[in-house]
Amino acid sequence: MEMKSDDSSEFNYRRERLAAIRSILQKGGMQRTNGAWISSKLREFGLLFSGVASVDQMSAENWDDLLSFLDDFHRRNGAKALADYVNDALGYELTPAL
């Protein structure tokens, strides 16, 4: 995922958090669906969540809100629930039971 930021340390921080969230989604059982990999689903969800048409339009605040939401949802509900939530929001089949 591309991130809009002038500060490379902020870019790297977000990239690391996104990698961690992809790992959580994978541990939650998220799989490729209809040609969409986890990274693609996460990007699609970010656009839906932020209400923008492209990641290039996402502000630093959009990124922070998205990442905070995903972290908080995972902390409260677990990896499988997060994977199911993202899949459901995008209209994909729910994640199979682990």
Stockholm file with secondary structure:
# STOCKHOLM 1.0

chainA/1-98         MEMKSDDSSEFNYRRERLAAIRSILQKGGMQRTNGAWISSKLREFGLLFSGVASVDQMSAENWDDLLSFLDDFHRRNGAKALADYVNDALGYELTPAL
#=GR chainA/1-98 SS CCCCCSCHHHHHHHHHHHHHHHHHHHHTTCCCBTTBCHHHHHHHHHHHHHTCSSGGGCCHHHHHHHHHHHHHHHHHHCHHHHHHHHHHHHTCCCCCCC
#=GC SS_cons        CCCCCSCHHHHHHHHHHHHHHHHHHHHTTCCCBTTBCHHHHHHHHHHHHHTCSSGGGCCHHHHHHHHHHHHHHHHHHCHHHHHHHHHHHHTCCCCCCC
//
